[in-house]
Every structure is written in structure tokens, then in C-alpha cells.
Amino acid sequence: MSKAGSFFRHKGVKDAFRVLAWVPVGIFFTRHVYSLASVTGGSMQPTFNPNLSSSPLHHDVVLLERWSVAINRFRRGDVVTLWSPQNPELLTTKRIVALEGDLVNPLPPSPPTPIRIPPGHCWVEGDSKYQTRDSNTYGPIPLGLITSRVAYILWPWPRRGLVDTDLPTKSKGRVRTLGQSFLQSKFGEALNND
């Protein structure tokens, strides 16, 4: 028997090939289904890293769900990861506040004129009132920059659970959905988006 044939008969080599056969499955799973990430920074406080000032080295670990992005299923209130429009090497975490067709009244530093979200875009904001760079700075972002939806907080253990999809107080009442805008212009009703 040749040396190559006897090499593949060793139990350790067979086990190594069995493990290596699963590597493409693992890569596919982490790129298209679920993966883990650590959230750093304070732009999403208090949703993530609520004790950042007292524990700057402790970061939240979250579960990222990726198939929503693949099938373009986005909802207002979803917390997502996205490539920063200002720095394409920076992956950030923000909350979707408005989707295409919605009318947003932006916060400073944007001018105070309402902005209609164009097709294929959304408006994202950090939950923090003070330390966030978001659509109020750079405007609506293309949906193609979104990489995943943050589904679950895994660590720290006492805070584990589903990520809250309720809009923060600073975002409430500033967005009119396409349906609300139409009804208000057609019937003159005062519609509330809280």
C-alpha cells in the first residue's frame, strides 16, 4: 500500500477531515444565519452598555440575526448593525426609526425641515441623547449598509433577553409613516405616531 493511502487510514487524520468538512457549514451559518458580536461605545445607551461610564471595559455581547437582512425584512424599532456611511471600515449599531416613504422631523445637527425617506433607505438613530452619530448627522442611509439585526443580549447574564424594539422617547412623535401622511393630507385628521 502506498504511503498516501496509509496516511488517510490514521484515526487522527480521518477525524481532522471530518472536522474540516464542517468548516464551510460554520462559515455559512455565521455569515447568513446567526453570529455573535460585542457592542462597544455609548451611542445605544441605555439599551446596550448602560454602565459604560463606571465599567468601560465591560461590553454587551449580543446575538446577530442575519436572515432578516437577506430577505429585506426591516421594521421600525429594529436594532441593526450597519457600515457607517462616514467611515466604511466602522461597523455601528443603531435603531431603525423610519423606513422608505416615511416623513421624519430630524434632530440637530440636521436642519429642522422634514425629510422624506427615499426608496431603498431608512433613518437610523442611536438611543443615547448625547453621544450618537446617526441619520441626524448623515441623513437617510441605504438599506444595503445594514448587515444584521440585533436579536438578543447574551451578556451580561442579568440583562440577557430579547432586544427591546420600542422606539426611545427622543424618537417618538417625530415620524409619520406613509399611510399617516396620506390620511392626514386627505382627511386633515391629527394622527398620532406614539
N, C-alpha and C positions, 0 to 999 in steps of 0.2 A: 504494500500500500504506500502511496506517496506521502510525503511529509505534510502536504497541504490537507489531505484527507484526514490524517490522524489529528491534525491541529483542530479541525472542526468537530471532532468527537469528544474533546475535553468538556466536562460539565461546565466549567467556568466560562468557556468561550460560548457555549450554547446559551447560557444564562445572559451573557453580555449581549448577544444578538437579539434575544427576546426583549430585553430592556430597550435596546436601541430601536427596535421595531415600533415601540410606543412613543418615541420622541416626536414624530410628525403629528400624532394624535394630540399630544400635550401642547405643542405649538399652536395647532389649530384651535384647541379649546381656549387657550389664554388670549388669542387674538380675536376670536369670533363669538365666544360664549361668556365666560367669566374670567376675571383675574383679580388680583389684589393690588392695592396701592396705599401709600402713606400720604396723607394730606398735611402739607406744611403751610405756614403762614396764617394770617388772621383775617383774610377777606371774607371768609364764610362763617365768622363767629356770630352767634353762639352755636350754630349748627355743628360745626367742626372746631376742634381745638378751643373750647370755651375757657380753658385755664392757661392759655398760651403765655400770658404775661408772668404768671407765677411758676409755670413749668415749661420753659421754652424748648426743652429737649424732648418733650413728650408730644407725639403727634398721633392723630387718629389714624387707624388702619381701617380701610373700607373695602367692600366688595363691589367691583365694577361689573355691570351687566352690559354686554356689548351687542346683543342681537337687536335691541330696540333701534340702535343707530343703523344697523344693516337694513332694516325694513322701514326706516324713516318714520318711526312712531315716537313723536315728541308731544309732550303735554306741558301746559303752563304749570309751573311749580316743580318740574323735574330738576334735580341737581345733576349736572353733567360735567364731564371733563372735556376740555377743548384746547386746541392750539391757539395761543394768543395771537390776535391779528397784528399786534405791535411787535412781537418777538416770536417768530415761528419755531424757535427752539424751546419755548416755555409752555409746558402743559399746565393749564389752570383749571380751577374748579369754580363753577358759577351756577346760578339758578336761572332757568328759563322763565322769563316774566311775560313775554309776548311772542306770538307766532305771526306768520305772514298774514297780512291784511289787518292786523290789529293796529290801533292808534295809541301811541304812548306819549304821555307828558313826561319828558325827561327831567332828571335832577341835574343841578350844577355838577360839572362844568359845561354841560350842553346848554345851548340856547333854550329858552323856555317855550319855544314853539313846538306843538305836537308833531310827532314823526309817525308816518305810516310805514309799517314793516313791509319791505318788498318781498315778492315771491322767492322762496328758497332761503330765507333769512329768519332770524329770531333776535329777540332782545334779551340779553343776559345781564344779571346783576349779582354782586356779592351780597351776602346777608348783613355784613357789617355796615354800619352807617358811616364809618370814618376811614377805614383803611381798605378800600377796594378800587381797583381799576377795572372798569366794566364797560357796558354799552353806553353809559352816560359819558364816557371818555371817547370811545372809538366808534359809537353808533351800532346799528344792526350788524350782526355777524352772519356769514354764510353757514348754513347747516352742515356743510361739508367739513367745517373745522371741528365739529363735535366727534369725539372718539368713543364715549361710553356714557352710560347713566349710572350714577352712584346709587346703589340699591340698599346697602346695609352697612351699618357701623359694626365692625368686628371687635375693635379695641379702642379705648379701654373697656374692659369687661363690664363695669357697672353701667356704661352708656350704650351697650350693644342693643341693636334693634334696627327696624326699618328706618330709612331716612325720611323725615317729615317732608311732605310735598306742599304744605301750606305756605302761601306767599308771606314774607315778612311784612311787618307793619309799614315800612317805608315804601313798599311796592303796591299796597292796596289802594284802590281808587284812582290809580294813575293810568290804567289800561282799559281801553274799550275794545271789545272783540268786534270782529267784522259784523256779526249779527246785531250786536248792540248799536253800533254806529249806524247801520241801515235802519233799524227800528226807530232810533231817535230822530234821524233826518226825515223819515217817512211820517211818523206819528207825533213827533215832538214830545215824547214821553221822557221823563227824567229816569234814566235807568241807572241802577247802582251795581258796581262790579265788586263789591266787598264780599 
